[in-house]
Amino acid sequence: MKLHGIFKRRKKREDDDPRVRVTKDISPSDFVLVNDQSYMYREKVLPQASTVEFWEKSGLVNFLANSPFLKSEILDVGCGSGEIDIILADKGFTVTGIDISPYAINMAKALAEKYPDCRDRVRFVAGDMESISFERRFSSAIISHTFEHVINPDKMMENVIRFLEPGSYVLVAVPNKKAWRDRTHLRYYTERNMKKFLSQYSDTLDTEVDDHERMIFASAKIKN
């Protein structure tokens, strides 16, 4: 009976993650659906991650808010549910956040309504950064927790650059190697291959690894 009890305790927990494992040939509609499901699932298993308080002391916010390269007019690519953008807006930046998930954008808009002092400095748009068009240019861009998910990072990066002012910086954050074995990650980055990827678009590039956050942070001055 004692052994039976041990085996029972070690029984593998049932996987209740509703998302399919993403592959590079996923259809555009299924890709949007998986991204919607990601935020639904996060609300269920980690609801605190949908709050500003969860992110305020994070290494990501520290990297972004203290960067000398983050300028006043920001494009946030893959903004998710908007907590980071609201924090930056509260610090005086003007932020346009875009995400392919309409569900996440609705979360972001609802959250912004709770912060009336900064909501005029932040707006959220549902769309695909590979194909969307803006009527203006931005002075800096954030691409955080995004490159590991997207189907075509090169195409997305090229479209981001189209809407940046000359000499602008792109600030990037990705998980370090296989820090999270998420089924929606299409690729994994090391500091070396992140430098290789960004060097196509930048001659001025700095990277650092945050072991505590298990992240790679990069600042890249674009070549446009």
Buried (B, 14 or more C-beta within 10 A) or exposed (E): EEEEEEEEEEEEEEEEBEBEEBEEEBEEEEBBBBBBBBBBBBBEEEEEBBEBEEBBEBBBBBBBBEBEBBBEBBBBBBBBBBBBBBBBBBBEBBBBBBBBBBBBBBBBBEBBEEBEEBBEBBBBBBBBBBEBEBEEBBBBBBBBBBBBBBBEBEBBBEBBBEBBBEEBBBBBBBBBBEBEEBEBBBEBBBBEEBBEBBEEBBEEBBBEBBEEBBBBBBBBBBEE
